[in-house]
Amino acid sequence: MTQANLKIAKNTVVTLDYELRLADDEVIDSSTDGEFSFLVGHENVVPGLETQLIGLTTGDVRDIVVSPEEGYGVRDEDKIVVVPREALPEDFEIEIGLPLELEDEAGETSMAFIAGVRGDEVLLDRNHPLASETLRFHVKIGVIRDATKDEIKHGHAHGPHGHHHH
């Protein structure tokens, strides 16, 4: 099979243009410069988008709706934690919506967002900001190619200029 009529499948690298809208129709994310690419089958995009891309080919244009369960999950109130203000650095400016990287006792990191302040307490929300949102993607498929052995081993696509980790 030539690269020209390759279909999206596990271990292919797909370049696509997309717009992401929520229920209110506002575009909240987009990439229309032909630069966005990812390795299929390695959890690099939300599952609901990936499963609906399988089988598409270069030039295909689709509107894809992804449920919260297949996107960033459903909001879980148990993922909101309250920490004392003094647990944060003294000079730290508390700003609602600001992302924070948390580290647990085992050294594992996770992301949280500042959700609010109550007196001497700060509420941290470990839900993804798009949890419980229905995601509406408009996609146009660009180049599809077989992934290299290195890309499969590393679990992500490498750019046109080789392998870079930031």
trRosetta pair geometry for C-beta under 8 A, 3 or more apart (Angstrom, degrees):
i j d omega theta_ij theta_ji phi_ij phi_ji
1 5 6.5 -109 -171 80 94 90
1 6 6.1 113 134 -91 117 69
2 5 6.1 64 66 25 85 83
2 6 7.4 -113 104 -41 44 83
3 6 5.3 -30 -152 -17 40 124
3 144 7.3 178 -172 86 75 69
3 145 5.7 -1 -141 -109 116 77
3 146 7.7 -104 -103 -4 90 84
4 58 7.2 -84 -170 31 48 144
5 57 6.3 -7 -160 -154 55 142
5 58 7.8 -107 -108 26 34 106
6 12 6.5 164 154 -133 124 139
6 57 6.9 155 85 -131 42 91
6 58 7.6 64 57 -22 76 103
6 144 4.5 -152 93 104 110 113
6 145 6.8 106 58 -100 164 28
6 146 7.2 -130 -135 -46 151 74
7 12 7.9 -163 99 -23 42 168
7 54 7.9 53 148 178 102 51
7 55 5.4 -11 176 -146 128 33
7 56 6.8 144 -157 71 81 24
7 57 5.0 -59 -103 -76 67 91
7 144 7.1 -30 -170 135 6 165
8 12 5.8 -150 -140 72 47 138
8 14 5.4 16 -114 -81 109 134
8 40 6.0 149 -175 -79 89 160
8 53 5.0 -71 124 142 162 90
8 54 5.5 -132 104 -119 98 31
8 55 6.3 -39 59 23 85 23
8 56 5.0 14 12 55 122 76
8 57 7.2 -149 -13 -77 78 41
8 141 7.1 -114 -45 -131 122 137
8 144 5.9 -117 -76 -123 67 136
9 12 5.3 85 54 -9 65 120
9 40 6.6 140 100 98 23 146
9 41 7.8 8 146 -39 50 125
9 54 6.3 69 -102 -145 49 85
9 55 7.6 71 -73 -62 78 45
10 40 5.6 -135 -115 114 32 97
10 41 3.3 65 -135 -64 86 152
11 39 7.2 -3 -124 -172 36 95
11 40 6.7 -70 5 71 19 86
11 41 5.9 -34 -33 43 57 140
11 146 7.0 10 133 -158 89 71
11 147 4.8 -113 -176 29 67 121
11 152 5.6 11 -129 -99 104 115
12 39 7.8 167 86 -149 30 54
12 40 5.2 11 56 26 74 125
12 144 5.5 10 165 -174 131 94
12 145 6.6 158 -164 80 82 29
12 146 6.0 -60 -113 -104 70 38
12 147 6.2 -159 -121 -26 15 86
13 37 5.6 38 169 168 97 117
13 38 7.1 -170 -149 95 68 23
13 39 5.5 -34 -97 -94 78 62
13 40 7.4 -159 -89 -3 26 82
13 144 7.4 161 80 -154 49 47
13 145 5.3 -15 56 64 96 84
13 146 7.6 29 12 115 85 12
13 147 5.1 117 -37 -86 93 78
13 151 6.6 -43 -66 165 122 163
13 157 4.6 110 -134 -110 118 118
14 37 6.2 -179 90 -148 40 75
14 38 6.3 -16 57 57 84 69
14 40 6.0 63 -8 -48 112 109
14 53 6.8 121 133 162 179 140
14 141 6.7 -61 -164 -144 111 92
14 142 7.6 124 176 57 66 74
14 143 7.6 169 -153 90 40 54
14 144 5.4 -7 -106 -107 73 80
15 34 6.2 35 159 -170 125 66
15 35 7.7 -103 -152 168 108 4
15 36 6.7 131 -155 82 64 51
15 37 4.1 -36 -91 -88 72 102
15 142 4.0 -55 99 77 95 121
15 143 4.5 31 32 48 120 86
15 144 7.6 -140 24 -67 71 43
16 31 7.9 87 98 84 63 110
16 36 6.2 -52 66 90 61 103
16 37 7.5 123 9 -100 61 54
16 53 7.8 -101 -46 -131 159 134
16 139 5.2 1 170 -166 134 104
16 140 6.3 161 -162 77 81 46
16 141 5.3 -39 -105 -111 102 45
16 142 5.6 -170 -91 9 37 87
17 30 7.9 18 179 -179 77 85
17 31 6.2 -141 -138 101 53 69
17 32 4.6 57 -156 -123 116 55
17 33 7.6 142 -109 20 100 27
17 34 6.5 -32 -65 -71 99 51
17 36 7.1 126 -99 39 35 113
17 139 7.0 150 80 -155 53 53
17 140 4.6 -2 55 53 102 100
17 142 6.6 91 -17 -40 81 110
18 29 7.8 10 106 112 103 89
18 30 6.3 -153 100 -140 58 58
18 31 5.8 29 44 45 78 84
18 32 7.8 -140 43 -71 29 67
18 36 6.8 -73 18 75 100 155
18 137 5.4 -28 -160 -162 118 102
18 138 6.6 149 -155 76 60 52
18 139 4.7 -15 -99 -100 92 76
18 140 7.6 -167 -72 21 50 63
19 27 5.2 -56 -169 -130 107 114
19 29 7.7 156 -159 89 42 52
19 30 4.4 -4 -109 -106 66 109
19 32 7.4 13 -61 -61 86 109
19 137 7.1 150 76 -155 49 52
19 138 4.6 2 50 48 98 103
20 27 6.9 104 68 -157 48 65
20 28 5.7 -61 100 61 96 83
20 29 4.2 8 44 59 122 93
20 30 6.6 -157 17 -70 71 59
20 135 6.1 -31 -157 -164 103 99
20 136 7.1 134 -160 73 51 52
20 137 5.5 -20 -100 -98 71 73
21 24 7.9 -134 177 71 92 54
21 25 5.5 -4 -177 -149 134 33
21 26 6.3 153 -144 72 84 32
21 27 5.5 -51 -84 -92 84 50
21 28 6.8 129 -118 5 33 83
21 136 4.6 -33 69 72 89 108
21 137 8.0 175 23 -80 69 26
21 138 7.6 36 0 -10 107 100
22 25 7.7 -74 72 -14 55 19
22 26 6.4 -6 40 54 92 83
22 28 6.0 41 -19 -15 101 132
22 130 7.7 -144 -93 -136 116 98
22 133 5.3 -57 -130 -165 109 123
22 134 7.2 114 -156 69 63 63
22 135 7.2 -42 -100 -108 61 48
22 136 7.1 159 -104 19 12 96
23 133 7.3 -137 -13 -154 95 81
23 134 5.9 75 -64 53 94 104
23 136 7.8 124 -75 -13 38 121
27 30 5.6 -1 176 -40 122 121
31 35 6.3 -112 -176 62 115 84
31 36 3.8 84 113 -30 157 132
33 36 7.9 104 56 -14 75 81
34 142 5.7 124 -135 -107 84 161
37 142 8.0 -85 -88 68 95 120
37 143 7.6 -24 -104 70 126 98
37 157 5.0 -107 117 118 100 166
38 44 4.2 180 -168 113 121 137
38 45 5.7 120 93 -31 169 106
38 156 7.2 -58 -148 -150 70 75
38 157 5.5 -151 -137 -2 22 124
39 42 4.9 8 103 28 109 130
39 44 5.7 109 53 -13 72 149
39 147 5.5 58 -131 -102 103 139
39 151 5.5 177 -92 162 135 110
39 152 7.3 179 -164 -89 139 49
39 155 6.8 179 76 168 145 35
39 156 5.3 -168 13 -142 124 26
39 157 4.6 176 -43 -48 84 75
40 44 7.8 -93 -88 38 25 115
40 50 6.4 148 -144 -152 81 104
40 53 7.2 -135 -114 95 122 124
40 54 7.5 132 -171 -89 137 77
41 50 7.5 157 -63 -179 38 135
42 152 7.9 -166 -67 -138 136 51
42 155 4.5 174 -174 -162 134 74
42 156 6.5 -145 107 -71 141 51
43 47 7.7 -21 -116 -71 71 82
43 155 7.8 -13 49 -178 88 114
44 155 7.7 165 -61 153 101 79
44 156 5.9 128 -97 -115 128 83
44 157 7.5 68 -141 -1 171 91
45 49 5.0 -76 139 77 121 127
45 50 5.3 149 75 -56 102 96
46 49 5.0 84 67 8 86 104
46 50 7.1 -165 90 -8 42 91
46 66 6.0 89 107 173 134 158
46 70 6.6 97 152 139 105 65
46 71 4.7 5 -171 -139 153 50
46 72 6.5 -72 -105 -54 128 62
46 135 6.9 104 54 35 160 161
47 50 5.7 -63 -147 40 33 111
47 51 6.1 28 163 -19 71 107
47 70 5.2 -111 84 -164 94 76
47 71 8.0 -129 45 -76 74 23
48 51 6.2 -50 -139 34 28 106
48 52 6.6 16 163 -8 60 112
48 64 7.7 157 137 157 88 109
48 66 3.4 131 103 -140 134 100
48 67 6.3 179 -103 36 156 65
48 69 7.8 103 -58 85 126 63
48 70 2.8 93 -62 132 113 119
48 71 5.6 -43 26 -61 130 63
48 135 7.3 139 80 55 129 116
49 52 6.2 -73 -155 43 28 102
49 53 6.3 27 153 -24 67 111
49 64 6.0 100 -126 120 68 144
49 66 5.5 -40 -54 -69 72 142
49 71 7.9 70 -25 -107 92 75
49 135 7.4 -53 -59 104 106 135
49 137 5.9 64 -117 -6 112 158
50 53 5.7 -60 -149 31 31 111
50 54 7.1 48 154 -39 63 91
51 54 6.0 -33 -161 2 37 117
51 70 7.4 -77 26 -162 126 131
52 62 7.3 -168 145 136 109 149
52 64 4.7 145 106 -138 147 123
52 66 7.6 -132 6 -79 136 89
53 56 5.4 -76 -168 22 57 123
53 62 8.0 -174 -102 51 62 146
53 64 7.5 -28 -59 -82 74 161
53 139 7.2 -53 -100 106 104 166
53 141 7.6 139 -153 -90 99 114
56 60 4.3 -131 -167 66 104 157
56 62 6.7 -93 -105 -18 145 136
56 141 5.3 180 134 -52 119 153
57 60 5.6 104 57 -23 54 116
57 141 6.6 146 111 104 21 151
57 144 6.7 -94 -144 10 54 148
58 141 5.6 -136 -117 118 29 103
58 142 6.6 -2 -134 164 85 20
58 143 6.6 16 -106 -105 116 28
58 144 5.8 -131 -56 5 88 100
59 140 7.7 -26 -155 -173 25 86
59 141 6.4 -30 30 73 24 92
60 140 7.5 176 91 -149 45 48
60 141 4.6 28 52 19 85 125
61 138 7.7 5 -175 180 90 81
61 139 7.0 -180 -148 93 49 52
61 140 4.8 -11 -102 -102 84 79
61 141 7.6 -137 -70 9 40 75
62 137 7.9 29 101 103 87 94
62 138 7.7 -174 95 -150 43 45
62 139 5.4 -6 59 58 84 94
62 141 8.0 39 6 -28 101 99
63 136 7.0 -7 -174 -174 93 90
63 137 7.2 163 -157 87 45 53
63 138 5.4 -18 -104 -103 74 72
63 139 8.0 164 -91 19 26 70
64 136 7.6 159 82 -157 48 44
64 137 4.5 -12 61 62 97 103
64 138 7.9 175 20 -84 72 25
64 139 6.2 7 4 5 118 116
65 134 6.4 -1 -171 173 95 106
65 135 7.3 153 -159 83 45 54
65 136 5.5 -12 -105 -106 73 73
65 137 7.8 -167 -75 25 27 71
66 70 5.1 -123 -167 94 86 104
66 71 4.5 114 128 -71 114 100
66 134 7.0 163 80 -166 52 58
66 135 4.2 -11 58 61 107 104
66 136 7.7 -161 22 -72 73 30
66 137 6.8 41 -9 -5 111 107
67 70 5.0 75 56 21 81 98
67 71 6.5 -155 94 -9 35 98
67 134 6.1 -29 -121 -117 41 85
68 71 5.4 -67 -132 44 29 109
68 72 6.9 -55 -154 58 69 65
68 73 6.4 -9 163 125 86 14
68 74 5.1 86 129 -80 130 67
68 131 6.8 63 -159 -176 112 49
68 132 4.9 5 -123 -126 150 25
68 133 6.2 125 -94 51 94 31
68 134 6.4 -67 -41 -72 76 54
69 73 7.1 39 -122 -122 34 40
69 74 6.5 0 -78 -36 68 99
71 130 6.6 -90 144 127 122 113
71 133 6.7 -89 104 78 154 75
71 134 7.5 165 -12 -132 149 29
71 135 4.7 143 -113 -3 141 123
72 128 3.9 -110 -180 80 125 145
72 129 7.9 -30 148 62 164 46
72 130 4.4 105 21 87 153 91
72 131 5.0 -108 115 -80 103 52
72 133 6.9 24 41 43 115 94
72 135 7.8 102 -4 -43 94 126
73 76 7.3 -34 145 -19 122 105
73 127 7.3 -138 89 -149 114 86
73 128 6.5 114 41 22 102 114
73 131 5.1 -29 83 -127 81 94
73 132 7.8 -24 110 -43 53 54
74 131 6.4 69 167 178 11 94
74 132 5.3 64 -144 -84 55 77
75 79 7.8 -132 -171 43 59 120
75 127 5.1 14 -130 -136 69 160
75 131 4.5 120 -75 121 63 120
75 132 4.4 -26 -16 -30 95 126
76 79 4.5 79 84 -8 97 109
76 127 6.1 166 38 -86 71 106
76 131 7.5 -92 3 -177 70 151
77 80 5.8 -40 -168 14 53 113
79 125 6.6 59 116 -167 92 58
79 126 4.0 -118 179 66 99 94
79 127 4.9 122 90 -50 139 75
80 115 6.3 -47 -135 31 108 162
80 123 6.0 -2 -177 -174 104 102
80 124 7.1 161 -157 83 54 46
80 125 5.1 -17 -105 -104 82 70
80 126 7.3 -157 -77 17 32 76
80 127 7.5 -22 -59 -8 78 103
81 112 7.4 -56 38 -131 107 150
81 123 7.5 155 81 -156 37 54
81 124 5.0 -18 64 63 87 99
81 126 6.8 41 -1 -19 104 111
82 118 7.6 -34 -136 41 120 119
82 121 5.0 1 -174 -178 105 126
82 122 7.3 152 -156 75 57 40
82 123 5.7 -29 -99 -100 72 65
82 124 7.6 174 -89 19 22 77
83 87 4.4 -88 166 53 115 148
83 88 7.2 107 110 -37 127 90
83 121 7.0 148 74 -157 32 73
83 122 5.4 -24 65 62 85 92
83 124 6.1 25 2 -7 111 120
84 87 5.0 113 65 -18 75 99
84 120 6.1 -5 -153 139 78 98
84 121 6.2 -57 -107 -104 41 65
84 122 7.7 37 131 16 11 84
85 88 6.4 -61 -173 33 46 103
85 94 7.8 -63 -134 -53 95 145
85 117 7.7 49 -90 -144 107 104
85 120 4.8 -105 4 -171 116 63
85 121 6.6 -108 -38 -81 79 16
85 122 5.7 112 -93 -27 61 100
86 90 7.9 6 -136 -85 65 73
86 120 7.6 -2 -15 -179 86 106
87 122 7.7 -130 55 37 105 117
88 92 4.6 -98 153 58 109 151
88 94 7.2 96 95 -76 165 99
88 122 6.4 27 -19 12 134 158
89 92 4.2 113 66 -36 85 107
94 98 7.4 -155 -161 31 40 138
94 114 6.0 175 -163 -156 80 156
94 117 5.9 82 139 -71 148 130
94 122 6.2 -132 -127 -115 135 125
95 98 4.2 90 72 -39 92 124
95 114 6.4 116 76 61 44 145
96 114 5.7 -124 -118 106 33 99
96 115 7.0 34 -144 -162 84 16
96 116 6.5 27 -111 -85 106 47
96 117 8.0 -106 -71 -11 89 90
97 113 5.9 -17 -150 -178 32 116
97 114 6.5 -36 22 63 22 83
97 129 7.8 53 -145 -110 84 128
98 113 6.8 154 74 -155 34 68
98 114 4.8 18 49 16 87 118
99 111 5.8 -25 -162 -164 107 107
99 112 7.4 142 -156 79 58 37
99 113 5.5 -39 -97 -96 56 77
100 111 7.3 140 75 -159 46 56
100 112 5.1 -25 64 68 96 87
100 113 7.1 162 15 -96 80 25
100 114 6.7 83 -18 -46 117 84
100 124 6.6 -68 51 -133 133 119
101 109 5.3 -3 180 -168 103 119
101 110 7.5 154 -157 76 60 27
101 111 6.2 -38 -103 -99 60 61
101 112 7.9 148 -107 23 14 75
102 109 6.6 149 77 -154 46 61
102 110 5.3 -22 61 63 99 79
102 111 7.4 154 14 -113 85 10
102 112 5.2 43 -22 -2 121 119
102 124 7.2 99 -64 162 134 153
102 126 7.5 -58 22 -98 143 109
103 107 6.2 -15 -172 -144 109 35
103 108 7.0 155 -151 75 61 35
103 109 5.2 -31 -93 -94 74 74
104 107 7.2 -52 71 15 65 18
104 108 5.1 -3 38 55 108 88
104 110 7.5 36 -26 5 102 107
110 126 6.1 22 134 -146 126 116
111 126 7.2 134 90 -143 52 67
111 128 8.0 56 84 -101 121 65
112 124 4.2 27 157 174 140 107
112 125 6.1 149 -166 70 82 37
112 126 4.7 -44 -100 -85 90 67
113 124 7.2 145 66 -160 32 63
113 125 5.0 -28 61 63 86 96
113 129 6.2 72 -32 -72 161 95
114 117 7.8 5 179 -52 110 84
114 122 6.4 -52 -137 -178 97 110
114 123 7.3 102 -167 78 55 62
114 124 6.4 -42 -102 -104 47 64
114 125 7.7 48 143 16 3 86
115 123 4.3 -69 70 110 101 107
115 124 6.5 145 7 -129 97 11
115 125 4.0 91 -54 -27 127 111
116 122 7.6 169 91 -159 44 50
116 123 4.3 16 55 38 84 124
117 121 7.1 157 -160 87 53 53
117 122 5.6 -23 -106 -108 74 65
117 123 7.2 -137 -69 12 27 82
118 121 4.8 -11 67 64 88 104
118 123 6.8 61 -4 -34 101 103
127 131 4.1 -74 175 8 111 154
128 131 4.8 130 58 -45 77 87
130 133 4.5 -76 -171 35 75 132
130 135 6.9 44 170 -76 133 107
141 144 6.9 -1 174 -47 113 108
147 151 4.2 -124 -173 86 102 128
147 152 5.2 121 115 -54 128 86
147 157 7.1 -112 -119 -100 101 73
148 151 4.7 100 52 3 77 101
148 152 7.2 -144 93 -3 43 85
148 158 7.2 -32 37 26 125 122
149 152 5.8 -57 -151 38 32 110
149 153 6.2 33 152 -20 67 109
150 153 5.6 -57 -146 38 30 112
150 154 6.1 15 160 -7 67 112
150 158 6.7 7 105 -24 115 141
150 163 6.5 -91 149 -72 139 135
151 154 6.0 -64 -141 47 27 101
151 155 8.0 -142 166 29 53 11
151 156 6.7 -104 -159 89 78 34
151 157 5.7 15 -146 -115 127 39
151 158 5.5 -121 -87 -5 96 93
152 155 7.6 34 -179 -73 28 37
154 158 7.5 71 59 -58 146 99
154 163 7.4 155 -34 -138 167 123
158 162 6.3 -48 163 166 127 27
158 163 4.7 -56 -130 -91 132 65
158 164 7.4 123 -152 17 85 63
159 162 7.1 -6 71 56 80 34
159 163 8.0 152 33 -99 75 22
159 164 6.2 -11 23 24 121 110
161 164 7.3 26 86 -27 96 120
